[in-house]
Structures are given as C-alpha cells and as structure tokens.
Amino acid sequence: MAGISFELRKMLKEDSITSLGKTYGYSALLSSGPWVSSIIAILIIGFFSLNLHRNHNEHRAYELVITYAFAFASSIMLTGLIQLPFTRYVADKIYEKREDLILPSYIGALLVSTILGTILILPLSFYVFHGVSTHYIIIVFYIFITMTWIWLANIIASSLKFYKEIFYAYFIIYAFMVIFSYLYGHNSETLLLIFLIGNLLLFAILSSFIVLSYPSDKLISFDFFKMKNFYWFLALSGLFYSLAIWIDKFIFWYHPLTGSVVLGKLHSSVVYDIPIFLAYLTIIPGIAIFFFRLEAHFAPKYDLFFDAVKNGGTLKILDDYKNDMIRVVRQAMRETLYVQTIITIILYIYTKEIFSFLYIPQLYAELFHIDMVGAQLQLGFMSALALLYYLDRRRATMWLSLLFLLLNGSLSLLTIYLGPSFFGYGYTFSLLIVFIISLWVINKTLEDIEYETFLLR
C-alpha cells in the first residue's frame, strides 16, 4: 500500500476542500468499494421504484438476492477463507520484489473460487429457488460468482497506481446500473441481469488494471494455496469475522418470530434489515478516515521501527519510534471515533426528515439509532483488527473474531425472546465487549513490542 499512501498524502498537501474530499473519497472506495457501491446503488434503485409505484415485492426480491450474494460471497467463499491470507500473500510478494507471481496467483485464486462456488452454490441455488425459472437461477448463480471475483480483484486493486481510474470505474459502472434499472428494471429478473452485467464489466476493468500492473510470463499458479504459504490463523480470523457480521441477520431472517419467506426458501426480516443496512452506510466517513490514517501515518512509523530493528538501531531510537506509533494509533482512533460520533449525532437529530425523504417508516427510527451505535463500535473494532493485522498478531485477531461471532449470535438470539424493544442490542453490546478487549490487546502489544520483537520471534 506504500504507493497509494504516498499518493494520498500528496493529494492532501494541495490544501483545499476539493483535495480533502478526493483524498477521503479514494480512501473510502479503496477500503470498502464493493459493498458500499452496491448498497448505495440498491438504495437509489429502491427510491426510484417507490416513486414510480413499481411492484415492491419484485424489488424486495431483488434486494434480498443481492444481500444473500454478498453474505455467501464474503463469508463462505472469499473473505472468510481467502481474502486475508491472499492479501498477506500479495504483500509478501511485493516486499520480496516478486510481483511476477501476483498475476498467476490471482488467476489461480479466481479458478479455485469459481470451482468451489460451482460445487457449493449451484446445487444450493436450485434447492433454494425451487419452482423459480432456470434462467432466474442461473442469473443468481453468476451474480454470486461475480461478487467473489470482485472481492478478490479489489484486494489487489487497492495496491495499484490506477486508483483514480478505479474510482471512476466504480462510479461509472454503478451509475450505469442505476440508470438502466430506472429505465428497464420492471421486475426482479431484469434488475438482477443489469446488476450482473454491470459487475462483470467492473470485474473486467479491475482485472485489466491488475494485468497492466503485474505482468507475468506465467499464466496460472497455485503457489498461494501451498501449506507453507497459507496463513491459517488469518483465514480463520477472516472466516469468524465475516460470519460474525452476518450471524445476527441470519438469526432474525430465519427465526419464526422475526423472519418471513420472500422468494423460494430465502427469508428476510422486515423489522431488522432496513435499519441495520442503513446504519452500515453511516460509517463510510469513519472507514475512509481510518484507512487514510493507517496507510499514510501509521505505516511509515511502523516501517521506521522495523527498519531500525533490522539495521541494529539503539534502544533509544526503538523507544522513540515505538512512542511515535502509539501516538499515531491514539490519534487515528480518536479522530475516527470523534468524526463518527458527530455524524451519528447529526443523523440521530435528523432521522425523521431522512426517513421521510427515503419513504422509510418512522417505526424503524429507534432500531436505527441503536444500530448506528453498534455500527460505530464495529468501526472501532474493525480499526483495532486492522492495527493488529499490521502488527502480525494473527492469533489475537482470530480469538477476537471468534468471540465476536459467539457473542453476536447468542445475544441477538436472546434479544428476540426479550421482545422488539431489545432488537439491535445484541449486535451493539457484542461489539462493545470485543472493542474494549481489542483496545486492551493493542495497548499491551504496543507496550511490549520490543520484547516480543526480539525475544519471541
């Protein structure tokens, strides 16, 4: 990420509102491009559907299919088991100056994810959508496969020098999807086909940038999947975390008190879904700020510390660099949470007006408020995990992610039996607990970093 960090810092030096907006806009896209773009597009398409008085059941089916595609692509096929280890593998090859291995490994990872997706998801699609047309099922299946490809491509795309082109690619493609959905999206099948075509184009663009950036004489490689190259603790950490952020949704979807069938055997929860996904959108500014602070400010301090370790720096120098890292971490966490708190307060005050504009029932307001607090805590927890990944604390991130999974699942189930006034508290309190623990782990890790660097390695 060093190249992107340098470009972001250079952009911010222009010292204008425009440069500030561009810096954090690129940061938001690079850190959370696929899911942010998709949620915004779905909300805009839904807004048009409501105003045009189209079939709301068709649009609800469309939203649900996309949501499940993200859930399965991120939790089971890619983010869960491949994304973090592959990110580390790409970083290792860049550090080793063996970039020629990145493209063949990328193609190998695409092939493996496609084969696994076909084996697991195609039969499941025919089971889940029993009674639905085969054409519809095939579109849904390819949407899932395409989303796994885009998640994988976005890992490498975040390190490319073509960050501006990637930003415009996301913007243009999703604008294309919104326009064509507005003009031709009269049923869920057409909407899904437009979504599929748009994301296939986006994947082709991202892949072309990857090919240009990391040329290789080798077509395909499975070196990434060798036991000696695969980071199992990262894989388990990613799996547990991805499952954790979806488990409360699945509990509310399939519990008889809160869920209902929408399409085939797919369930949703009318009472839970809208507030939680809107709450996720509120943390985009916080994600952008922390991503920038992490890559532009923490990474250079981290590099200085370990360069001093490798080159025999004195204890005084190491202690100074360690204190610099601690100061940057505190500043990044403080700034991120301060900004996010201000945004949360503003949205809390203007919830009624926002919901009226988006045609969202005011009954969702209370749940939206508690979900916003939970989302802010999730931002803090995500930030803590990112720092621990940087510090190579793989076991710690795995146990923290597992704890989040267990707490979110058990507490969310408990809130269903406690009643509607407690909905959302399971998600929020589980994140409060793991966030506090993660801060303690970071503090202890940074305080003991010299000891662990020299004596435990």
N, C-alpha and C positions, 0 to 999 in steps of 0.2 A: 504493500500500500504506500510505499515511500513516495512514489511518483505522484500519486493522487494527493497525498498530504502536502507536497511541495506546491502543487498547482492551486490547491485550496488556500494555502497561506498567501500565495502570490496574488490570488484574486481578491482576498480580503484587504490587502495592502492598498488597493485602489481607493479605499476610504470614501465610499459613497453608499447610499441606501441601495442602489442597484447592485453593487458588488456584494453587499451583505446578503441581499435576497438570493443572488445567484449562488453564493457560497453554501448557504444552508439549503437551498433547493437541490443542488447537486448532492449534498450530504444526505438529505432525506431519500433521494432516489437511489443512491448507491447502497444505502444501508437497508432499505426496505421496499425496493422498487416494485416487485411483482404483486405483493398483496395490497399495498397502498393504492396502486393504479387500478387494480381490479375492483376494490371496494368503492373507490370514488366513481368509477365508470358504472357500476351496478346501481349506486345511489342516484346518479344522474338519469340513467335509463328508467329507474323506478319513478323518479319525479315526472318524467315525460309521460310515462304510462298512466299515472294518476291524473294528469291534466288532460290527457286525450281520452280518458274513460275507456281504456282498453280492458281486456279480460285480466283482472287482477290475479286470478288463480293461475293463469298461464305465466304471468311474471313471477309469481311466488315460486312456481316450479323451476323456473329459470334460475332464480337466486339460490334456491336450495341445491340444485345440481352443481353450480359453481362453488358453493360453500363446501359441499362434500368432496369435490375435486381437490380443493385446497387442503382439506383436512387429511385426505388419504395421501396426496402427493407429498405434503410436508411432514406428516407424522410417521408414515409407514415406509414409503419408498425412498425418499430422498433426504429431507432434513433429518429425519430420525436416525438413519444409519450411515448415510454417505456424506452429507453436507459438511459437517465439521471435520471429519478425517480428510476429506478431499481438499478443503480449504487449507488445512495444515500441510498436506502433500504439495499443493501448488506453491505455498510459501517456502517450503523447504527447497523445491527445485529452483525457485527464483534466487534464493540465498546461495545455493550451490552453483549458480550460473549454468544450470542445465535446463534452460527454458525449452529446448527442443523436445523434452519429454512431456511437456504440458499438453500439447495438442493431441498426440496419440492417446494419452491417458484420459483426456476429456472425451474423445470418441469412444474409448473402451468403457468409460463410466456410462455414457449415453446408451451404449449397446446393452450393458448389463441391466440398467434401469428399465429399458424397453422390454427386455425378455422377462424380467421379474414382473413388470407391470402387466404384460400379456397373460402370464401364467396365473397371477393372482386376481387381477381386476376384471379381465374379460368374462370368465365364468361367473364372477360375483355380479357383474352388470346384468347378465341375462337372468340371474336369480332375483336380483333386487327389482328390476324393471319388467318382471313377468307380466305379460299382457300388453306391453308397450311395443310399438313397431320396432323392427330390427334396425331400420335406418336411424331411429332416435337413439337406440342403444349404442350403435357404432359411433355416432357423434359424441356421446357422453364418454365412451371409452377413449377416443382420441383426444378429447379435452384433458382427461386425466394424464395421459402420456405426455401431451404437450406441456402441461404445467410442470411435470417432473423435469423435462428438458430445460425449461426456462429457469427453474430454480438452480439447476446445475450450471447453466450458462451464466447466470447472474453472479455466481461465485467468482468466476474468472473475470467477468466484465468489470467488477469492482476494482480490479487492479490495472485496468487498461488506460492508456493515454487518451483514448477516444471518449472520455467521459461526457463531453459536450454532445457528441453525436449520439451517444446512448441516451442522454436526457431527451433530446429531440425525437429519437426513435420511439421512446415510450409515449411521449406527448402526442405525436402524430398518429401512431397506431391506435391508441386508446381514444383519441378524438374521432378517428375513422370509425371505430366500433360504436361510439355513441351516436354519430350521425346516421350510420346505416341502420342501427337499431331503431332510431326515431322514425326513419323513412319506411323501413320494411319489416320491423320486428313486431308482427301482429300475433305471433304465437311463440311458445317457448322453444319449439324446434328451430325456428328461424333465428331467434335470438342466440341460441347455443351455437348454431352454424356460423353466425357472424363472429361470435366470441372465439370460436376455434380458428377461423381463417385469420383473424387479427393476431392471435397469439402465435400462429405458425409463421406469419410474416415477421413478427418481433423476434422469434427464435432464429430465423434465418439471418436477420440483421446482426443480432448479437454474435452468432457463430461466425459470420464473415469478419467481424472485428477481431475475434479470437484467432482466426486463421491468419489474418494480417499481422497480428502482434506476436504470435508464437509459431512461426513457420517450422516445419519439421520434414525430414526425409522419410520418416516412419509414419505409416497410416494409422495404426492402432496398437495400443499397448494395454496390458492388464497388470502392469507392474504395481499400480496403486493398490491392487487387491491382495498382493502378497502379504503373508503374515508379518514379515519384518517391516513392512511399510505402513501397515494399517494400525491406526490408533484406536484401540478398542475402548479405552475409557472415554475418549471424545465421542465415539459412536454411541455408547450407552448414555452419555450425558445429553447428546442431541436427541436421542430417542425418548428419554424420560421427559425432557423439557417440552418437546413437541407434543407428546401425549398429554402432558400436564395442562397445556394451554387449551386443549380440546376436550378434556375429560368432563368438565362441568357442562359443556354444550351437549355432549352425548348423553349425559345423565338426564338433563332437562328434556332432550329430544325424545328419549325412549321410556321415561318414567310415565306411567299411565295418568298421573295427576297433572302433568305439565306438558306432555307431548301429544302429537296427533299425526296421522298419516297424511302426506301431501301428494306423493307420487310413487306408485309402486309400493315398495316397502320402506321408502325414505320418510323419516319423521322430521318434524321441526317443533319448535316451541314458540308459539305466538307471543307468549308473555316474556320470554327471556332473550330472544335473538336480537331484536332491533336495538335495545339499549346497550347490549354488550358490544355489538359491532360498531355502533356509533361512538362508544367510549374508546375503542381502539383507535379510531381516527383522531381523537383529541391529543394523542401522544406523539403524533408525527413531528411537531416542532421540537419536542424534547429529544426524540431519537436523532434528529438532524444535528442538534447542538452537541449532544454527547459524542456522536460519531466524529464530528469535526474536532472536538477537544481531544478525543482519544488518539486520532491519527495525526493531528497537527501539533499537539503539545505533549501528550504523554509518550508517544512513540519515540520522539527524539531523546527525551530524558532516559527512557528505557535503554535505548541504543548506547548512550554515553556510559551508563552504568556497566553494561556488559562488555563494552569495548575496553573499559578500564580494568575489568576482571581479566579479560583475555591478555591484555598488554601489561599486566603487573602494576596497576595503579596503587598508590598508597592507601592506607586505611582512611586517612583524612579525605582524600578525593572520593573514595567509595561512599563514605558517610555523607558527603556533600551531595553527591548525585542521588543517593537514596532519599535524602530530605527533599530534594527537588521533585522526585517522583511522588512523594507523599503530598507535597504541596499542590502539585498539578492534579492529583486524584481528588483531593478535597475540593479544589476549585471547580473541577469538572462536575463532580456530583452536586455540589452546592448550586452552581449556576443552572444545571439541568433541572433540578428539582424546584428551584426558585421560579424559573420561567414557566415550568409546567404547572406550578401552583397558581400563578397568576392567570394562566389560561383556564384552569379548572374553575377558579372563582368567577371569571367573566362568563363562562358557559353556564355556570350554576345560576347566575343572576338572569341571564337571557334565555334560559331553557324554554320558557313558554313561547317566546317570539320565534325561536329557531324551530321548534316543533310545529308551530302553526304554519310557518313558511314551507316546511317539508311535508306537510299533511300527516304528521305523526300524532297519534292520540296523546293527550296530556297525561293519561293514566300511566304512561311509561316514565314519567319525569323522575319519580322517586327512585326507581331502579336504575335509571340512567345516572343519577347523582352518585349512588354508591358504587356503580361500575366505573365511573370516572376516577374515583379514589383508588379503586382496585387497579385500574389501568396505569395510574401514576405510580403506584407501588410496583407494578410489573415493569415499568420503565426503569425504576431504580434497581430492581433485581436483574433485569437484562444488562444494565450497565455494570453491575457488580460481576456478573458472569463474564462479560467481555474483558474486564480487567484481569480476572482470574485465568482466563484463556491466554491472555497476553503473558501472564506470569507463569504459565505452564503448570497450573495446579489442576491437573485433569481429574484426579481422584476427588478433590473437593467439589468441583463442578458437578461431577456425576452424583455424589451423595446429596448435594443441594437440590439438584433437579429431581432426583427420586423423592426427596422429602416434599417438594412442591407437588409432585404427582399424587402422592398419598394424601396429603392434606387437602388439596383442592377436590379430589374425588370424594373423600369421606365427609368433609364439611359441606360440600354442595349437596350431597345426598341428605345430610341432616337438615339443611335449611328447607328442603321440600316438605319434610314432615312437620317442621315448625310453622310453616304457613307462608303465604305470599309476602307478608311484611318483612320476612327474613331473606328473600331471594337476593342473591348477589353478595351476601355477607360471607358465604363460604369461600368464594373466589377471593374476596378482598382480604379476609383475615388470614387465609393461607399465604398470601403474598406478603402480608405484614410480617408474619413469622419468619419466612425464609429470607426476606430482605434484611431484617435485623441480624439474623445469623450470618448472612453473607457479608455484611459490613464488618462484623467481628472477625471473620476469616480473612478479609482483605487487610484489615489493620494488623492482625497478627503476622500475616505473610510479609507485609512490607517492613514491619519492625524487625523481623528475623531473617531478612533476605540475605544478608552477608553470611550468616551462619549456615543457612540452607544451601547457598550457592557453593560454599567451599567444603562443607563437611558432609552434606547429604547427597552429593552428586558424584 
